[in-house]
Amino acid sequence: MSNINLQFGKAVRRLRKKRGWSQEKLAELAGLHWTYIGRIERGRQNISLANVGKIARALKISVEKLFKGVH
């Protein structure tokens, strides 16, 4: 996968772990499957904008903040 997928996945993982959440917890709050979250965090999933929004809402941050540090 692309470098942006890897960077985005690392950002999701960092924010999830900062909250002390498991992948299952984030998935539940975002309305997604935990294996999908795992693929995102490993940079192996090309995520849709709709799902970016779901993850941002679950983490209670803006989409812009979710992309902070992603180049």
C-alpha positions, 0 to 999 in steps of 0.5 A, spaced: 500 500 500 501 507 499 505 511 504 499 515 505 496 509 508 501 507 512 502 514 515 494 514 516 494 508 519 500 510 524 496 516 526 489 512 527 493 507 532 497 512 536 490 516 537 487 509 539 492 507 544 492 514 547 485 513 549 487 506 552 482 503 547 483 496 543 481 495 536 475 492 538 473 498 542 474 503 536 471 499 531 464 498 536 464 506 537 465 507 529 460 502 527 466 498 523 469 491 524 475 490 528 479 487 522 478 493 518 481 497 523 487 492 524 488 493 516 487 501 516 492 501 522 497 496 518 496 501 512 493 495 508 486 498 507 484 504 502 479 507 507 473 511 504 472 518 506 465 516 510 469 511 514 475 516 515 469 521 518 466 515 522 473 514 525 474 521 527 467 522 530 469 515 534 475 519 537 472 525 538 477 529 533 476 533 527 478 529 520 483 535 520 486 533 526 486 525 524 490 527 518 495 531 522 502 529 520 500 525 514 504 527 508 
